[in-house]
């Protein structure tokens, strides 16, 4: 089965992971900017990171026949320092011109603080100014429901931001309905120890349908699985879902969303 991995932090993975994903049928990887495992101390550190995402990482993926795309932002885990965040956001327009950059992400909230919300709104404004797609991170702790509400409210404050061009990721059973009812795309993140298991994600698909939704692995520095999406597809097939449904969830849906940026080609 061919598939698109729409949210994977490959800077934290080895070349063996690229090879395994290619053998499993991965054609495209989309890599949002995220936390490096430590808080960076200057905008120059982010400039170097953005340069890696737009220069070295696409070359590494290409060795395994995979196209690599990315997104630009300062992650919400590092958004408490508003001064640093503003300096980093000022760097982003330069990188939006790069061939593999699809938009702004993964922006959002971590602890739902006032500073995080201010930085979120600055990112949304940047996406508005440059007509960019948006990929949103929702909190992983008990504040996910509150954070999702705050994010939706912030997005709705920008009249030019259309719901079809925003995906709100890390949805779970108690937030997916809210996201879809508001008209946004929804992303389900699969992890072996946290967030959603494949079984729970498939339950959500069976309840809410397959329109405007995708699954992703978000494999990163922690305990995570770069093959989470093809393994979920296998589980869906075992539960009796058709090849057409698998193709829609794991290939056509991410392709449809990301193709709204003309730079996304397969």
Secondary structure, 3 states (H helix, E strand, C coil): CCEEECCCCHHHCCHHHHHHHHHHCEEEEEECCCCCCCCCCCHHHHHHHHHHHHHHHHHHHHCCCCEEEEEECCCHHHCCCHHHHHHHHHHHHHHHCCCCEEEEEEEECCCCCHHHHHHHHHHHHHHHHHCCEEEEECCCCCCHHHHHHHHHHHHHCCCCCCHHHEEECCCCCCCHHHHHHCCCEEEEEECCCCCECHHHHHHHHHHHCCCCEEEECCCCCCCCCCCHHHHHHHHHHHCCCCHHHHHHHHHHHHHHHHCCCCCCCC
